[in-house]
Amino acid sequence: MAQEHGRLSPPPWLVRGLRPQPAPIPWAAVVRASVALSAPLAVGFATGRPVYGALVSMGALTGVIGDTADAYRMRIFNIAVPQLFGAVGVTLGTLVYGRGWLAVGVLTLVALVSGMISSIGAVASVSGLLLLLNAVVGAGLPLPSPWWMAPLLLSLGGCVVLALALLGWPLRGGVPERAAVAATYRAVADLLEAAGGDIGTYDTRRQAATESLNTAYDVMLARRTRDHGRNPSLTRLLAQLNAVIPVVEAAPAAHQRGRPVPAAVPAAMRTLADAVEEARTGDPGLALPPPRTTAERAVDEAVRHAATVVHAADPDPNNVDDRLGRPAALRIRARRTARNVLFSEASWRYGLRLALCIGLAQALVSLVALDRSYWVTLTVTFVLKPDFGSVFSRAVARGLGTAAGLVVAAAVLAEVPRGWWDVPVMMVLGALIPAFSAKGYAFQTAAITPVILLLSDLINRQGTGLILTRLVDSLIGCAIALVAGYLLWPESWHTRIGDRLADAVADAARYVEMSFAADADQGMRARSRRRLYRELSAVRCEFQRALTEPPPTGTRATAWWPLVVAVERIADATTAARVRVRQGAPPPAPTEVAEVVHHLRELSDGLHSSKELYEVRADLHGDERSVLSALRQEVTAARAIASPRGG
């Protein structure tokens, strides 16, 4: 605990992890969760099968966890695929229910597979979670016979969520994709509005624009992998998304100018965003002031080009600059993914760590008589998900969230009579899950806990007897995850953020080299820029996650954070220099570019080899009129902020 003004206060890293995130409430998902979790209970009570209804609601709960995508095609993938893995998991768990050490061995093996496939991506991570989660439930609860009944009921619950998520597809097909592209145009408008002003505001809006671009490209790529051949609406949206890239590239040049962009420019971008969202074509009718400087001319040309693309009739698919690239065949992607998982040190490391913790938890509950002991293993499953956030912070948040959820659960189980009253209660509790999940893990846990306890009570009829047991089991699970899944693995408490940042600096060096290479075309430069900004966005997320860790990881992340911002500004300065060359400025000499690249690679190598940082005075000289003048200043600043101590 930190001491402030004579009083004890929580340490900053803990406060960061528990602070609610400023995320909007997904109202559509709130409604879907409320209906999907309560409707099966109503059907179960109406047919005299409340246990069946509770199992369907449990399946719906897992579907609600995966219901995070906006695009309808992605909703199918995000919900249906994890449900298949969940069905396999509960089948395996049911077959080893009450089998002692056989259950320990099977769950440990399932945990290994779950951990390894979690490294593939977001959908695979949720699939791995449900594979292990349902296996634990099947091995710990006496589910209805025959063996196939529980997988069928749980899968039916997931299908309910999927059906609700796809209700609007016939009327709103393509709307989420258009909304993602339009949101990018609005984020870029905000970026232009901040250009030339406060550097902190500009950095924040640049990051928002980068995240919006990442989201839009992810949505488009997800749809691209499922659409065979040329889809006119997809081609049009891809052209509109590509058209905003030159505007993003011109923004750093406008910011370097030091004067605000004319208000008509961001207003024009917001008008284009509306046109994208409403699929309007025709005369753009832009009223932009005449440009007076090189930077203004770059912004003006980029915005006018975007307006032409947005308002044009359906583009010729053969003339669209395909910056996403054509997806490889499914067979090739599957083989590549399998190879990456099987030969990845990170996937094996996490798989073994998860298997160790699950094996210990299951062995403990097999040796020690604990009521509802499967909650110990469930807690380990939820906490030990490093791709979801800090393991240490999640363990703390899990304990606090569980305690808060138990207060609600105790009131419900004590005051609400069993039967039809459970339906309206579940409507309210179910709606809280997506609303609270957007605010953070502790809030999500507080929302999920009473739902699971209410459903468990319908299956086991233990009433308030579940409350204390749930808390004890959760605390035991958190302790196992902290000791066997965190403290025993050095990479958990010796930060790896330096390596991620070093890789980003190396990418920045390649981007500088590519930007001024004589044999690089515009498409290669654009792809290099997108890779760098996406990597920087991932590094920023990694650092924000590390900030919620206790010392030394959190302390080191705080010290290194200014260097993350400095590397982002190096990327911006490189883009601005490239824009100036495109507008007619003399290109830099190869020796000048090589000097900047040398300093960046030296910084990258140092970050890989050392954990300690100290100031280095970089000796970067050159013509002040050169397009690389600002870039040299940013590289010098980065070396001065934090360079690795040799040795």
N, C-alpha and C positions, 0 to 999 in steps of 0.2 A: 504493500500500500504506500502511496505517496503522501507526504505530509505537507499541507498547504495552510498557511495562516494558523498554525497550531492545531489543525484538524486533520484527521486521516481521510484521504480520498482515494478512489480507485486509480490504479496506474493508467497512464494515457493509452497504452496498447489495448487494455481491456475495454476502456470507454469507446475506443474506435470500433472494436468488434461488436459492441452492443448498441451502438448508435443507429437508430432507424434510417434506412436509406431514403433519399428524396425521390422515390419512384412513384409514378402514377398508378392508381388502382385499376387493374384490368377488369372493368365492369362486365364485359361479356363472359370472361372466364369465371367471374363471381357467380353469375346467374347459372352457368353450366354446372359448376360444382354444387350449387345448392340443389338443383334438380336431380343431378346424377346420383348424389348421395342419399337423398331422401326418397325418391321415387321407388327404388328397389325395396326399401323398408315398408312402404305403403303396400306394395304388391305382396310382400311376404306376410304381412298381417292380414291382408284381405284373403289370402289363400290358406291361412293357417300354417305357413312355413316361415316363421320369423328368422330361423337360423339360416335358411337359404337366402332370404332377403339381406341378412347381415353380411353374408359372404359376397353377394353381388355388390353390395355397397363397398366392401373392402377392395374388390377389384376396381370399382369406380374410383376409389381413393388413389390407387396407383396410376390410373389414367389421368386424374386431375394433376398429379405431380408432373406428368409429362406434357400437359396441355399448355405449352408455352409459345408455340409458333403462331404467327399471324397468317402466313400463306396457307391455303387449304391443302395443297399437295404436301407441304411440310407437316401439317397436322396429322395426315395419314401416317407418314413416316415416324413422327415423334411419338405417336400414341400406339399404333398397331405393332411396330417392331418390338418395343419393350414388353408389350403384352404377350407376345409369343415366347420370349425368354422367361417371363414370369410364369407362364403355364408349364414350361419345362421345369422350372425351379420348384413349384409347388408339387408337381408329380414326383420328383425325386425325394422331396421332403416327406411326402405322404408315405412313400414306399419304405422309408427307414424310421418312421415314427415308432418310438418305444424300443428301438433296437440298440440302445446304449452306445458302445464304442463304434459300431458300424455307422451310426449317425454322425459321430464325431469325424470319422474318416471321410464320409461322403461330403459333409458340409465344408470340411477343410479343403477338399479338392474343388468343390464348387466355388469357394472363396478365391482360390488361385486363378481359376478361369475368369471369374468375375473381375478380379483386379487387373488381369492382363488385358482383357478386351476393353476395359474402361479407358485405356490410353488411346483408343482409336479416334474418338470424337465425342461430341455431346450426346448424340443418340445412343451410341455404344455405351457410354457411361451410365445413362439411365437404364439401359437394357441390362448391364451388369449388376446394377443396384437391385433391380426387380428379380433377376435370376437368383441372387443370394437372399434377398428379403423374403421372397415367397418360399424358398427352400427352408429357411429358418422357421417360418410360420407352419409349413407342412410338417416339419419334424417336431414342432413343439406343441401343436394343438390337435386334439382329437377331431378331425374333420369328418364330414359325412361320408359314408360308404355308398357305392364302390369307389375305388381309387380315382376314377376319372371324374367324379362328381365335383370335387373342389376345383380342379383346373377349369372345368366347364363354367362353373358359377363365377369364378374370379375373372375369367376371360370375358364372360357376358357383361360384367361390370365395366370393363375397359371398352367394350363395344358400345355401351350406352354413352360413355363420354365421347367416343369418336363420332357416333351418330349425331349427338348434339352439336359437336364442333363443326360438322359438315352441313348442318341444316341450311345455312345461307349460301352454299356453293352455287346452286343453280341461278341465284339472283345476283350474287356478288363475286362470281368467278373473275379472277384477275385484279380485283380491287385491292387486296393486300399488297400485291406486287407494285401496283401503281402508287399506293400509299407510301411504300418504302422508298421509291424513287423520288416522290414529291417531298418526303421528309428530308432527303438529302439536299434537294434544292433549297429548302427553307434553312437547313443548317448552314449551307454555304452563304445564303443571304445574311444570316447572323454573323458569319465570319467576316464578310465584306464590311458589315456595319461596324465591326470592332477594329478593322484595319486602320493603322495610323494613330490609334488611341492607346489606352492603358495596356501594357504588355501582358499583365496578368489576365485581363479579360480576353485579350486576343488568344493567348495560349489555351484558355479554357474552351473557347469557341472553336479553335482549331482542332482540339481533341474531340469535341462533339461532332464536328464535321467528319473527322476520320472514322469515328465509330459508326456514324450514319452511313458512310460509304461502305464500310465493312459489312454492315447489316444488309444493305441493299444488294451488294454483290453476292452475299451468301444466299439471300432469297432467290436471286436470279439463277445462281448456279444450281441450287437445289431443284428448281423447276427445270433447268436445262438438262439435268441428268435423267429426267423422266420423260421429256418431250423428244421423240425421235423425229428427225427431219426439221424443216424450217417452219416455225410457228409465227405468223405475222405479228400478233400482239406481243409476243416475247421479243421478236426482232426490233419492234418499235421501242419497247421499254429499254432494251439493251442500248440502242442508239441514243436514247435520251439520257441514260445513265453515263454513257461514255462522253456525251457532250458536256457534262458538268465538270469533267476532269480539267480541261484547260482553265476554267474559272478558278478552281481550287489552286492550280499551279500559279495563276496570276496574283492570287491573294497575298503571298509573302512579298512579292515585289511592291504591291500597293502599300503594305504595312511598312516596309523599309523607307518609303517616301516620307513618312512622318506626318502626313496630313490625312484627315478623314476622307473616305471615298464619298462622292456626291450621293445624297440620300436617294436619288432616283435609281441608282444602280442596285442596291439591295431590294428596293421596292420592285424593280423589274424582275429580279430573281423570284420574289414571292409570287408575282403574277404568273411567272412560268410554272411555279410549283402548283398553283391552282389549275393551270391548263393541263399539266401532267395528270393530276388526280382526277380531273373531269374528262380526260381524253379528248380535249378540244383541239381542232386544227384551224387553219385559216391564217389571216394576216396577223402577225404578232403585235404590230402597232406600238413598238417601243419608243419612248420619248427620253432618250439618253442625252446628257449634255456632251458637247464635243470634247474629246480628250485633249489635254494640254501637255502631258508628259509621256515618257515612254511607258511608265507603269500604268497610267490611265488608259493608254492606247491598248496595252495588253489586256486589261480588264474589259474594255469596250469591245474588242474583237471577240473575246471569249464569250461574253454575254450575248452578243449578236449571233454568234454561231450557235449557241445553245438555243436561242429563240427560233432560229431557222429550223433546227432539228425537231424541237418540241412541236411547232405548229405545222410542220410539213405533213403531207399525206404519207401513207405507209411507205417506209423506205424500202429500197431494193435490198433484199437480204445479202446479195453478193457484194454490196458496197458498204456494208456495215463493218466498222473496225471491231473485230471480235477479240476484245481484250480479256475475255474470260477463257478463251481457248475451248476447243471441242473436248468434251469429256471422253475419257478412254472407255473402251467396252467394259461391260460389267465383269466379265471373266478376268480381264487384266487388272481392274481395280481390286477385285477380291484377292487375286494372287499377290498383288503388291501389299495390300493391307495385312494379309496373313504373314508375309515375310517380315514386314515391319514389326508386327507384334512378337513373333517368335524369336527374332534376333535383336530385340530392343532390350538394352540393359535396364532402362527405366520401367518398362512394362513388367519384366521379371521381378525387379526390386519391389514394386508396389504389390504385385500379385503375391509374392512370398510374405510381405509384411502383413497383408490382409489375411492370408491363410493362417499365419502364426496366431494372430489375434483371435480369429474365429475359432481355430482349434483349441486355444486356451479357454475361451469363453464356454464352448460347448463341453469341453472336458470338465470344467468347473461345475457346470450345472448337472453333469452326469454323476459327479462324485458327491456333490452337496445337495441336499434336499432344499430346493427353493420353489415356492409357489410361483407359477407363471414365469418359470426360469428362462423361457425363450426370449424374454425382454432383455436379458443381459446381452445375448448375441445380436438381437435387433439393434440395440444401442451402439454396439461396436460397428455394425454395418453402416449406420447413418453417420457416425462420427468420423470414421476412417475413410473419408472421401476427400483427398487432398485437392482434386480438381474442382471441388465445391468450395474450398476455402481452407484456412489454417486449421490443422488438426487440433492444435492446442486450444485455439479460440472456440472451435466448434464443440469441444468437450465441455468447456465452461458454459457456452451458450446453451448446450443441450441440457445441462443440469439446471440452469436458471429457467429455461423455457419449459422444462418438464414440471418444475415446481409451480410455475404460474398456471400451466395447463391443468395441473392436479387440483388447484383451487376451483377452477370452473367445473372439472369433472366431478369433484366431490359434491358440489351444489346440485348438479344435474342428477347424479345417481341417488342422492339422498332425498331430493324434493320432487322429482318428476316420476310419476308412476310408470311402470313398464307398460308398453302397449302403444296405442295410437299417438299418445303424447310425444313419443320418441320421434315421430315424423317431423312435426314443426321444429322441434329442438335441433334435429339434424339439418333441416333447411338453413337454420341460422348458423350453426357451427360449420357446416360445409362451406357456406359463403365466405367465412372468415379465412379459409385456407389460402386461396389465391390472393386475397387482399393483404394478408399478413406475410405471405411468402415474399412479396415484392419488397418488404421492409427489412428483411434479414433473417438469418437462420434461427436465432432465438425466438423471433416472433412466429416463424413458421412452425417451430416445435411446439410453442404454446398453443397454436391453433390445431395442430394435428393430434396432440395428446388426448384431449377430451373426445375427439371423434373415434379414435382407436379404442379408447376405454369403453365408450358406449357400445360400440359394435362387439367388443370382446364380452361385455356383460350380457349381450343378447345371446351369445353363443355358450357362455360358461355359467351365467347366472350367479356371479359372485358379489354383485353390488359394490358397496363401498369397501369391501374386502380387497378389491384390486388396488386401491389408492396407495396405501403404504408400500405394498409389494412393488408396484410400478416405480415408485421413487427409489427404493433400495436397489432394485435391479438396474435401473438407469445409472445410478451412481457407481455400481460395480462395473458396468459396461464402460463408463467413462474412464474409470481408473485403469482398466485393462488397455483401452485404446491409448491412454496417455503413456503408460509404462512400456507396454510391448510394441505399440505402434508409433511411439514418438521418441521417448527417451533412449531406447535401445538402438535407434537408427541415427547415426551421426548427421546424415544429410538433413534430418528433420530440424535439428537445432543449430547446425552450421549452415548458414544461408548459401544458396546457389544463385542468388540474384546477381552476383558479380559476373558469373559466366553468361547469364542471359544478356546482361548489359554489354559485356564484351562482344558478344555475337552481333548485337545491334550496332555497335560502333564499327565493326568490320563490314556490316551491310552498308553503313553510311559511307565508308571508304569506297566500296564498290559502286555505290550510287554516284558519288562525285566523279569517279573514273568514267562511268558509263555516260554521264551527262555531257561530257566534253570530248568523248571519243569520236574520232572522225568517221569510223565505220559503224556507228550505232544509229539505227533509225529511230523515228519517233515512237513507234510501238514498243521497241525494246526499252527505251527510256521510261515510258509510261508504266510498263510492267515492273521495272526496277523500282520506280518510285512507290508504286502500290505495295510491293513486297516490303519495302523499308518502313512505310507508315503503318502497315499492318503489324509488323514485328515490333515497332515502337509502342503500338497500342497494347500488344500482348505483354511487353515489358512493363508498361505502366500498371496493368492489372496485376502482374506478379509482384510489383513493389507495393501496391496498395494492399495486397494480401499479406505481404511480409510485415507491413506496418502494424498488423494486428497480432503479431507474434511477440512473446516476451523477449527480453534481452537474452543473448546478444543480437538475435536476428532483427528484431524490431528497431533496436538502436542503430544497427548498421544500415538498415534500409532508410531510416531517417537521415543519416549522414550522407548517403549516396543519392538521395532523391534529387538534389539540384543538378547532378550530372545527367539524370534522365531528361530533365527539362532542357539542359544544354544540348544534348544530342538531337532532340526534337528541333531546336532552333538551328542546328547545323543543317538538318534536312531542309528546313524552310529556306535558309540562306542559299543552299545549292539550287533549289527550285527557282528562287528569285533570280539567281545569276543566269540560269538557263533561259528563263523568260526574256531577260534583257538581251541575250545573244540572239534569240529568235526575233527580237524586235530590231535588230540591226547593230547592236553594240559589238565591238571587236571581241572575238573569242580569246580566252586566256591562252598563254603560251603553255605548251606541254610540260615544261619544267615547273611552272607555277602550279599546275594541277598536281604534278607528281609530288611536290613538296607538301601540299595539303594532305594528299592520300598517305604519304609517309608518316606524318604526325598522327593521323587517325589510326593507322595500323599499329603504330608504336603504343598508342593508348590502349587499343584492344588487346595487344599481347600482354601489356602490363596488368590489365584487369584480370586476365586469365591466370596470371602467375602470382598475384599478391592479393591479400585481403585488406591491407592497410593503405590509406590514401594520404597523399600530401601534395602540396602545391609544386608544380613544375612550370618554370617560365619558358614558354615556347618561343623560339626565335623564328618568327614568320615575317618575312619582309616582302615587299612588292609594291608595285605602282598603286597609289591610292585611287587612281581613276579606273583601275581594273574592275571587271565585273566580280572578281573574287575577293575584293576588299572586305566586304561584310562577312564573307565566309571565313576569311583568315581571322577576323576579330572573334567570331564565334568559336573557332577551334582554339584560339589562344585562351579565351574565357573558360572553355571546357577543361583545358589542361591546368588552368589556375584553380578552378573549383576543386577538382579532385583527380589527382593522378596517382597511380599505384606506387607504393614505396618498394623499391627493388630489394631483392634478397629474400 
